[in-house]
Amino acid sequence: MYHLLAFITICIWGTTFVSTKLLLQAGLSPTSIFVWRFAMAYAGMLVFSHRRLFCRSWRDEAIMMVAGLTGGYLYFITENTALKCAPAGIISLIVCLAPLFTALGALFTPHKQGLTRRLWWGMAIALGGVVLVVSRGDGQGGNHLLFGGGLALMAAALWAVYQHVVKPLADKYGTALLTRKVFGYGLLAALIGEPLLSLFSDAHGYPVIISEVSQAITQPIVWGNLLFLGLIASLACYFVWNKVAQQLGAVVSANYIYLNPLTTCLFSAIFLGEPLTPMIILGGTAIILGVWLAVGQPVRRGLLHSAIKSK
């Protein structure tokens, strides 16, 4: 049953790229989508996790802020903006490089036993796949696609930073409080950051976030996708995935993540009409193979070593 739940959860997460793309096409900005998605998710998390408001130390609270910034606000703004510039399937394939960036980040930590030649070969294959995906092979590439691909790479790197930041916090405070903090500080960063950005760019601050949704909320495609992203993809899937990871283990459940871009490409072809060219298929295969080659085996050895050591 838990394998089925893992598969369903990944399929849902794969469709979030398509759902976000539909909201962008409906006229919402990347920030508006993020704010409304995280506001609903935070409200839901507050119902289940409200006994402890702050961490045990200001240092931990500051790390929570960093987690909310890297894994929340900055990650989703770069990803959502990338979706404005490039097809959803391509962006999901590039974001799939996040485990590779996470492994590279381990170079700057004391735990380097999992970093071998496989990492470098995998990185070379995966980056080659990115080049193939961005080129598309249909003559429709360009500066916008390159910019979107660059933002997707940035999103993958931000997620890697987030993974390393939250690792010590999860054991100390539990995943419920951690996730609520990430939602909360990510939302706070957006509400503070947007008015500040409006002083130096064409951003308009959070009044526009409210007006955009109020003008488009009459469209079923808008409120339907916002509810899907906030309550199902963010809140419900989080609880389901935690249960899946607990029952199947981190290694087995992590393997399902590689299905994410495949489901995105499938749904983007169906609902957005995005073409699946041979170059995209070849590049996507190279990305998934490269990421698995780079981090699959080292992760297994590292977790097995930790399990033996703990016993």
Buried (B, 14 or more C-beta within 10 A) or exposed (E): EBEEBBBBBBBBBBBBBBBBBBBBEBEBBBBBBBBBBBBBBBBBBEEEBEEEEEBEEEEBEEBBBBBBBBBBBBBBBBBBBBBBBBBBBBBBBBBBBBBBBBBBBBEEEEEEEBBBEBBEEBBBBBBBBBEBBBBBBEEEBEEEBBBBBBBBBBBBBBBBBBBBBBEEBEEEBBBBBBBBBBBBBBBBBBBEBBEEBBEEEEBBBBEBBEEBBEEBEEEEEBBEBBBBBBBBBBBBBBBBBBBBBEBBEEBBBBBBBBBBBBBBBBBBBEBBEBEBBEBBBBBBBBBBBBBBBBBBBBBEEBBEEEEEEEE
